[in-house]
Amino acid sequence: MDCNGIPNEVLQNEELIKYLEEIAKDTALLHGILMRTKESPNSSEVVSYAPFTLFPSPVPKSFFHQALKVQTHYNRLVDRISQNPHYLEEALASTIKVDDFTKRLFNIYRQVQQEPQSKTIVLGLNRSDYMIDQTADGKTALRQIEINTIAASFGGLSSRTPDVHRHILKVAGRLEDSKLILDNNPAAGLAKGLAKAWELYGSEKAVVMFLVEDVQRNIYDHRYVENELWSRNIPVIRRQFEDVSRRGSLDQNKKLFVDGQEVAIVYFRNGYVPQNYKTEQSWEARLMMERSCAVKCPDISTHLVGTKKVQQELARPGVLESFFLDEPGTVAEIRATFAGLYTLDMGEEGDQTVTMALANPDRYVLKPQREGGGNNIYGDEICRVLERLKNSSERTTYILMDKVQPKPTYNYLLRKDEPLRLKTCLSELGVFGAYVRKGTEMVMNECVGHLLRTKSSEHADGGVAAGVAVLDNPLLV
């Protein structure tokens, strides 16, 4: 048994692990790796460390660099799809018939499309997530799980985890390993994108508005990005849908004002799942923001690009080529990261997908059009869902994807009020991208950092915010 090159005698030395546990928790708190507690989710009076691994986890160097290299291509791909109404309409045609949430987003998109847009500044802050697949014949490959185009989280906290793991490794006597932990500062990179868009908006008094949820356990992740903006003298406010609904307005030039302050950028850290829209007023507020000349991060079309249905349609032959004419190298690099993706649309092709999934459910994941973790369906549950829906158009609310089979590692997961035990773990690598376009000119297109999340292999699905995965760092091997 081995973890990140850390020998068994370290992993199984109970006395050392107990000693490291105490140091690790204190070090996380010292470095601001914080979350509010479940008991007091909106209070900063009592906080705890955000869950994280005791040791960094191994990630093959070649796959890590492959994921970073392809990110700027993914940024361009997301942006190009967002500018193609015909493609979005075609790709989402079956989904919006049966998925009310996607339909409502799409209705806003259609309405905004019909109005002239006075400003054409586009800001994208996304995160592409990957796992390393190990096939039956022993070959390995980087496989994209999804791309998050709205509220891509943990850019803040993951900027602080490298120092924690460096310190733990030093205390454990692994000095050489500690030198292998990479610097990582997505918070600064995400803020750079926000700052560039704010600058292009062209009003020094205008604010960046973080649109946030009413329950804010993960506020410190936001604060790191927020404070990067304040350090550049860019004013930031935090508001909820309800605030925008009650105290927001557009002037005759479609400038957005909230509480009397002009809003240069609406940065959505909310609005990605149906329960975020608590009332009709929430939907009206979303429409008002979309109609405004404020920069939206993301705008409604970019939000729709992040749907699972668009991901599945992109895997069809010839589709990538249509977005990257005369760029076969770019197409090859993107396609190399695709897992198998299959439609469940009504018709022969969708029927074949159903048959395939029912015959061997453990080979696949059934994915709804939802963000936020904890929504995917596995194993026998796939059979139950598809048996019920196989002859219904409701099946088109899902896509089917090959189940990635990553190689397990061993680690300790530090989580408040849970005993520390050595666990078999699986990791997922996220890569942050930031881009800004003004008119037809791409003025910024960068990969701005990474995020490693690790969970016990007993959990099929779920991220850090969902209470399943924990923060981690890659140790390149």
N, C-alpha and C positions, 0 to 999 in steps of 0.2 A: 504494500500500500504506500502510495507516495503522493505528495501534494506540492505542486509547483517546484519540484526539485528539493523540497524540504524533506529530510530523511525521516524514516519511521521513528527513530529514537526521539525526535523532536515532537512529532505528532502524538506519540503515545506516552510522552512524559507528562503525567497528570499534574505533577507539582509545577512544572514549567508552564503548562497551559493555563493553570489557575493564576499564576503570577502574571502571565501575559494578558489574560482576560482583564484584570484590574487596570493594568497600564493602558491597554487598548481603549477601554471605555473613557478613562481620564483624558487620553490623548485626543480622542474624537471630540470630547467636549471642549478641550483647549483650542482645537482648530475649528470650532463652529460647525461641526457636522450634527446639526440639530433638527429635531421635529417637536412640535407641540404634542402633548399627550392626548390619548383617546378620551380621557376623562375631562380634559379642559382644552378642547381643540381650538378655541379662539382666545386663549390666554397665554401671554408670554411670561406669566408669573412662575409657572412650573413647566420646565421643558426636559426632554431627555435626548440622548444621542439617537440619530437616525440609524436603523439597523445596518450592519456591515459585516464583512468577513474578517476573521482574525488574521488570515494570511491572504496575500494576493493570489489570484488563480492563473494557471498557465494558459497562454494563448499563442498559437503558432505565429511566428513573426511574419511569415509570408501572407497569411490570411489577414492579419491585422493591417498590414500595409496595403493589401488589395482593397480592403473596406475603406480606408482613408482616401486612396487614390480615386476610387470611383465616385466619391461623394459629390465632387463638382459637376460630374456628368448627371447625377441624379438631381442636383439643383436645377440644372438647365432643363432636364426632362419635365420636372414638376412645373416649371414656369411655362414651358411650351404647351403642355397639355392644358394649363389654366387659360391659355389664350385661344383655345380651339373649341368654340361653342358646338360645332358640328360633332366633334369627337365625344365631348362630354355628354351631349344629348343622346348620342347613339349608345355609348357605353353604359349609361345609367337608365336607359329606356325601360328595361324590364324591372329594375330595382325600385324605381319610383312608383311603379304601379302597386307594389305590395308593402313597401317600407315607408311608413308615414313620416318618420323623422327625416330620412333622405329626401323625401318628396317635398317637405316643407323648406328644407335648405335649398332645394332645386328651384322651388317657386320664387324664392328671394333672388336667386341667381338670374332667373328669366326676367324678373321685373327690373333688376338693376341693368341687365344687358340692353334693355330698351331705352335707357336714359343716357344722355351724353355725359361722359366723365370729364370733368374739368382738369383733374390732375392725374397723371399716369405714373405715379411712383408706386412700385410694387416691392414689398419686403417679404422675404420668405425665411423663416427660421424652422428648419425641420430636423428630424432625426430618423436615420435609416437603421433598422435593427436586424442583426444577423445571428445565426448559429452555425457551428461547424458540423457538417453532416458526415457521418461515417457510414458508408454503404456496406452491404453484406460481403463484398469482395475486399474490404479493408481500405478502399480509397476514401479520401476526404476532400471536401469542397466547402467553400463559403456559400451559405444560402440566406437570401434575404427573407426575413419573417414578415416585415411590413415596413411602410414608411409613414411616419407621423408628421402631418403637415400643420397640425394645430396643437398648441399647448405642450410641445415636446419638453418633458420635464427632466430634472436632475442635472441640468447644466451648471447650476450653482453649487450644489453639494459635491458633485464629482470634481469640482475644481479644488476641493480641500482634502480629498481622500489620499492623494499620493504621499503627502507628508506623514500621514498616520501610518501607512503601511511601511514606509521607509523606517520609521522609528521602531515599530514592532520587530521588524527583521533585524535591526541593529541589536535590540535588547535580546533577541533570540540567538544572537551570535552569527547571524547570516549577513555579514557586512557586504560581501560581494553581490548577493541577491538584492540588497537594498539599493545598490547603485543602478540596478536594471529597471527600477520603477520610473516610468516616464513622467515628465512634467505634463500637466494637462490643465487648461483653463478655459473651458467652454463659456463660463460666465462672461469673460472679457470679450470673447468672439461674438457671442449673441448680442452683447451690448454694443459692439462695434457696428453690427448690422443696423440695430435700432438707431444708433447715433448718426449713421450715414443717411438713413431715411429721414430723420428729424432735420438734419442739416439741409437736405434737398427740399423739404417742405417749406423752409425759408421764413420761419417766424420764431424769433428768439424767446418770445413770451409763451408760445404754445407748449402744451405739456404732452408727455407720453402717458397714456392712461392704461394701466394694467387692469383688464377686466377679470375679476376674480370671483371665486365661489364664496358662499356664505360661511362654509366651514373651511378653515385654512390651517390645517395641521402642517402643511408643507411650506409655510410662509418663508422660511429661511432660504429655501431654494430660490424663491423669487427675489428675496432681499439682496442676494449677491449680485444679480443682474441689475437690480434697481440702484444699488449703491455705486456700481460701475458708471451708471448714467449720471448720477448726482456728482460724481467725481469729475465729470466732463461739463458740469454746470447745466445739465439738461434736467428740467423739472419733471418729476414723476408724481402722479396721483394714482390711488387704488380705488376702484369703484365696482359695484355689482350691477347686474342687469336692472334691478329695481331702482338704483340711483339714476341710471341713464334714462329709464322710463319716466321717472318723476321730474327730474331736473335737467334733462338734456333737450337740446333743440338744434335745428339747422337754421342758419340765416339765409338771405336771398342768394348768396353765393355757394350755398351748400357747405359752409364751414360748420363743423360740429362744436357745440359749446356744452359743457357740463359744469354745473355750479358756477356759471359765468366765465369759465376758463376755456380758451380755445384748445381743442385737442388736435395735435399733429399726428399722433399715432394711437390707434387702438390695438393693444397687444393682448390677444385673447389667451388667458390662462383658464378659461371657462368657455362653455358653449359647445362642447364636443360630444355630449351624450344627451338623450331626451330629458332626463331628470334635471338638467341644468336650466331648462326652460319651464319655470314653475307656473307661469301664468301666460295668458295671451299677450300681456304687456311685455314679457321677455322677448317674444317673437317680434313685436312691434319695435322694440328697442334695437334688436339685431338688424331689422330692415333699415331703421333710421341711420345706424352706424354705417351700413353698407352703402347707402345712398349718398353719404357725406363725402367730402373731398379729403377727409382724414386718410392717412395711410392705414390700411388694415393688415394686421399680421395674425392670421392670413386673411386675405379677402375671400369672399364666398366661393369663388371658382377654385382657388387653391385648396380651400377646405375640402371641396368635393373631390379633388384629385387624390386625397388621402383615403378614399373609400376602398374597401376590399375589392369591390366590383371592378374599379378602374385598374387595380393591381392585377387582377385576373385577366382582364381584357388585354393588358399590355403584353402578356405572355404569348398572345396569338402570333403566328408567323406574319411577318411583314409590318407589324404595328410599330415597333421601335424604329424600323427603317424609315417610316413615314415622318417621324419627328427628327431624325438625324440623316437627312439626305446627304449623300457623299461623305459620310463619316462611319465607314464600316468598323473602324477600330473602336470607336465609342460604343456602337451597338454591341460589339462582341464583349466589351468589358462589362457593360450593364447586364447583358443576357447571361453571362457566366455566373452571375449571382442569383439567378432566378431558381426557385424551387418549382416543382410541377404544380400548375394551377389549372383548375377545371371548372367549367360553367355548370350551373344547375338551372339554366333557363329552360323553359318549356320547349319540348321538341326532342328530336332523336339524340342530339349531342348531350343534352342534359339528362336524358333517360339513361344513356350509357354511363354517365358519371354516377348516377344513383346506383345502378347495378354494380359498378366497380367498387363503390364505397361499402355497399351492403355485403359484398363477397369477402372483403378484407378490411374491416373498419380500423384495425390497429395500424394500418399503413398511412392513415390520413388524419387531417384535422378539418373540422367543419367550422367555418368562420362567419359570423354575422357582420353586418356593416356597423360595427361599434368600436370605439376607442376606449382606452382606460384600463385594459387588463381584466382577466377573469371572465371573459365572455365566450371563449372558444369551447368546442365540444369534441370529446374524444371517445374512442373505444365503443363499448356497447351503447353508450348514449347516442352515438351517431346513428346506429340502427334504429333506436326508438324514435328519434326525430324524423329520419328519412322514411321509415315505414308509415309514419303518420302523415307526412307531407308529400310523398312521392308523386301523387296524382294531383297535387294542388299547386297553384302558382305561388303560394306562400314559400315554397322551397327556394324561389329566386331571391329571397332575402339573404341567402347564404352563398358562399363559394366553398369549393373543396380544394385543399392543398395537401401535397405530400407531407407526411410527418417527418420532420428532421430528426435524425438520430445522433445527437452529440455524444462524444466520449465523456463519461463521467469523471469527475475529479473528487478529491476529498478535502473537506474544509470544516471549520467551525463557524457557525453563524451566530453573531452577537445580536440578540434582540431583547429588549427590556422584559424582565420578569420571566424569561425562559431559561431553563438549564442549558449549560453549554455541553454539546455532545458532538463527536466527530460524525459528519454526515456525508453521504454520497450526494454530489452536487452537479448541477448543470448551469452553464453560464451563457449569457446573451450579450453580444457586443453591440452597442449603439454608437453611431457616428453622427455628430452634429454638423449641419450645413447652414450657411447664411448667404443670402444673395439679395442684392438690391438692383432693380431695373428702373431706369427713367426713360419713358417712351420706349424706343427700340434698343436703347443702349444698356447693356449689362455693366453697371458701374462697380459691382462687387460680387464675387463668386468664390467662396472659400469653404474649405473644411475647417471647422473651428474647435474641434476637440472630440473626445470620446467618452463613453460611459460603459462600464461593465457591471452587469447585474447578475447575481448568482442566487439560485434557490435549491432547496433540497429536491432530489429527484422524485420524492413521493408526491410532489405537487405537479400536476400537468400544466397548469396555467396560472398566470397572475404576476404582477409586477410589484415594485416596492410600495407604491401608494396603495395597492390592493392588499398589502400585508403579507405577501408571500416571498418575494425576492428581497435581497439585501444589496447594498452598495459594495462594490469590489473594485479592484485595479487589475489590469492585465500585467502579468509577468511574461515578457516575450521569450519564447523558447524555440 
